[in-house]
Each structure stands twice: as C-alpha cells, then as structure tokens.
C-alpha cells in the first residue's frame, strides 16, 4: 500500500473518530442538561414545600398577616419570613415555567401572585417593601427578577381594573394557582 492510500485511510479513520467524539460530547451535554433540570426541579419543590410547611406550622400568623391584622413583633418577623418564602417560591416557579423546566405556564404563577397582592392587605404591604423585591444577598439574575416584577405589576394593574373591590378569602392567601 502506498503512502497516498495510507494517508487517505488515516483521514477517513480520523473523520470517523471526530464524528464519534462529537456525538459523545453531544450526548454528554444532553445528559448534563437533564441532570441540571432535575436538580432545579428538586430545588423548586424544596423551596415550595418549605413555604407550605411554614404556613402549616404557623397558620394563624400567615392568616392574620395576609389579612393585614395586627401582629406581635415576633409574628411580624415570622410573617415577613413567610412572605419571603412565598415570593421566592413564586419567583422560582415562574422562572422554571418560563424556561420550560416545569410544565405549567409562567402566567399562571404571575396571575396567582398578583391576585394575592391585590386581595390581601398584608401581602400588599410586604410587596410594597422594595427591600424584599431586591432579594438582597441572593444570586438571582437581576434581569429575570425585573421581568418577574414587571409581569406582576402588569397583572396587578389589570386586576385593579377587573376587581376594584378585592375579594379576600383568608383560606386562599398564598395559593400558587
């Protein structure tokens, strides 16, 4: 076999090796994406369950806080933490829906969150606190947080026109749907 034929065969083998390695890299990237999506879904479930568990543990604080009733200093702090968990849960569920990790639609989350702001004076008061929207110390993407906030504000403006006299049922405060 002359060197030209050997060179041709080596190039063909090299091309097959290159294609095989690209296929392997593609499969590995897909697997890493699936692992990342699974970890993200687990995180979303964890933060949502944390919120729900806190509400179950302190139902009167959540109910009274939602309705804007007077709370002791300790309960006010607890309600602020509960609201922060609710805000975080809503944001992460919205983000997961928006990027396609969860099957629900992101507007369902924004509708529910805006409705809770609209209907419950305690939630509205907490929402008005800009420090809670900034989620200080977090590693959130500022642009996506601004998009979430804008979607909430848009829906809130619509709700104020649709439902000028909000219907507040303390049993629904904090609902995600």
Secondary structure, 3 states (H helix, E strand, C coil): CCHHHHHHHHHHHHHHHHHHHHHHHHHHHHHHHHHHHHHHHHHHHHHHHHHHHHHHHCHHHHHHHHCCCCCCHHHHHHHHHHHHHHHHHHHHHHHHHHCCCCCCCHHHHHHHHHHHHHHCHHHHHHHHCHHHHHCCCCCCCHHHHHHHHHHHHHHHHHHHHHCCCCCCCCCCCCCCC
